[in-house]
């Protein structure tokens, strides 16, 4: 192991650290995923328009785009452990604020939560590089699947918490602050256990160098376009299925199935890729499965919809885990991993934010799903091209 890591990654000290990482990962999606199922109830209670409610999804993505690239400034000042502790505190506060009975607080809290999640998104790959680089595939698999699991948990539990537990939509949202506060407490011991790295790297010089790196841009584009397809299907898959004659309940169940199988993909693919010296054929296989799934979804007469949504869910979960693993594999130090992660996620989420809007606009303009699906096929080709460039053995930022 490198001198940045303990002699045994399975020591009690590192297992406690891993538990902290996994609990932080579990908190990086519920604050976002809990909103969607409650939108109609929020609309009825507040009278907000569809556009105003759409901001509750858009604002975190904007925060991701801005904060991700600035994260190294905070880690240089507070260290990775201090920045993550602050992120969990900010996430707890943000969730509590947005649950207040005041409409501006809904947006203020959402922005605070988005900023906190952006720090976590960027720093988990950095921490993996610092402490678990020889087990990067396994650790990436574990925390990316926890992220997916957190999203599935929040999406599935928001309405039952509101109705069955009688909490109302505000109470349903505030529950996730408890999870964030537990993560904060679990992370507290790491302030002393994880020493703050002394870095003489100048942030602006590092960003200038990174912006001229071909590999950094490929990683950023891979992150962006895999998220592009993910958010398109998250927003539009039920509508597509309903246009094929399925009812709303069945369409929602199939979206949940896709998300659930995505957890499996985010577990399996990083472990598989982490054991390979060259990931190009993994990118090729995932691209082929995605193309087959999209063709089948475009041709409803083929039937077997549950199979195809499961396949594409597996691919999207897997490519997300692979994108996170590429950040670790293609950087040569913890500081470089933080900078690459910030750049990749900043650019990536900006690209992702355009997906649902562009896909919907193409459908509105043409009145057909043909051109929106052509867009997704083009994105697969782009992912294959950039993934092939990143996956080559020995390539480093």
FENTA-V94036 format. One record per helix or strand of 3 or more residues. SS is the DSSP state (~ for helix, > for strand). FROM is the first residue (numbers start at 1). LEN is the number of residues. If there is no record, write none. Layout:
# FENTA-V94036
SS:FROM:LEN, SS:FROM:LEN
This chain:
# FENTA-V94036
~:12:15, ~:30:7, ~:39:8, ~:50:49, ~:103:29, ~:133:31, ~:168:20, ~:190:4, ~:203:9, ~:214:30, ~:248:27, ~:280:19, ~:300:3, ~:305:25, ~:334:33, ~:370:22
